[in-house]
């Protein structure tokens, strides 16, 4: 047989489109050509595959060798095509039986000795291979990640020879089963570690229940970063779909995914020097940025005004839509970005405005200029603005620091369950018509809100976000109807609007 056809996968955003690997041997001067829009890493596979076959004691055919990666208009990158190309050469040169190749999909980077190295995006590729009812053969190091797809047939191998022995019916590859799957209980930092700050803890509880974004502001050392780091611990546990989506996105990132983190809410805290590409995603081969890596988790932006204005403005659309679209000249990609934004900032440039020690010497113009680094449209999209004042000495010395994360999470789960039963989603994701149906306040609450809009000059977006926060406060209290007290509390959380 001079032609062999195998199946593999490429990566295009969150998708893993199928790639057909066609290997053809023809008479003529020895050559090795790869076509089908391969990038540099794929072209370099010629040397890796040749060395791996020779060192595995196979014969590399001295003929005209052509490898086609179809479809031709889909860019192919990384070394994951090494394994199917090598197997295709062996099958086309009759060194390996080709009758079972259609049952499998293959992906793996080859070392020069024939060992298989881990690949990026194993979770996304296994998911699509499972939907096509094929077994997936991949490097052993990538098997724990791939096995997260329920009921998928994952066949890990450590070397090229093991794969060849399996296809030749000499020694079968054993399906991978993770003995610890589902046994790891996520552990988070505890809210009880933070002393004082009862008002901010309450605001974060409301944010966790309703899926709202939060901006904390206050002097240095008041616990803003501590509170943010403990916020994932009061969020409801992820279901299987959310955990799989989050893991798939992280597996596409440059840092990869560790199976031990499966089911754990992601917490991403990029430095304020991060570029727009690092935050939103991009590159020649588009990869997810921090906002997508925080999908179903928390994106914490400390020292918010220190981020570049251009970088912050790129958050506006994802905060509304929960998705980010990346367009480049050669390709486009779309990634989900349903994250909860937790931001922190100082009240002024020196940080001590309103501090009881009276150290601030910033002029009103300097304060306005500092806060003006955050645009009005972005601030409008943040549901809750809460002050984190300096902690008093007696609170620091007090042994009892307050409720644990577990106690707060129990109330959050009860409120979230009420939202799901009523509308099928959390309050932060309600559309305009759904807000009218589920968040309408009573007469006193409506009058109070109209008065606040008139006096504070609130936008229509702020109006809707106040109603959604008020609905969440009512859900935590177990109230069926949004009342004036709930609306008043939600208005208080628009601190910068009132300023």
Secondary structure, 3 states (H helix, E strand, C coil): CCEEEEEEECCECCECCEEEEEEEEECCCCEEEEECCECHHHHCHHHHHHHHHHHCCCCCCCCEEEEEEECCCCCECCCCCHHHHHHHHHHHCCCCCCCCHHHEEECCEECCCCEEECCCCHHHHHHHHHHCCCEEEEEHHHHHHHCCCCCCCEEEECEHHHHHHHHCCCCCCCECCCCCCCCCCCCCCCHHHCCCCHHHHHHHHHHHHHCCCEEEECCCCCCHHHHHHHHHHHCCCCCHHHHHHHHHHHHHCCCCCCHHHCCCCCEECCCCCCCHHHHHEECCCCEECHHHHCCCCEEEECCHHHCCHHHHHCHHHHHHHCEEEEECCCCEEEEECCCEEEEEECCCCCCCCCCCCCCCCCCHHHHHHHHCCCCHHHHHCCCEEEECCCCCHHHHHCCCCCCCHHHHHHHHHHHHHHHHHHHCCCHHHCCHHHHHHHCCECHHHHHHHHHHHHHHCCCHHHHHHHHHHHHHHHHHHCCCCECHHHHHHHHHCEHHHHC
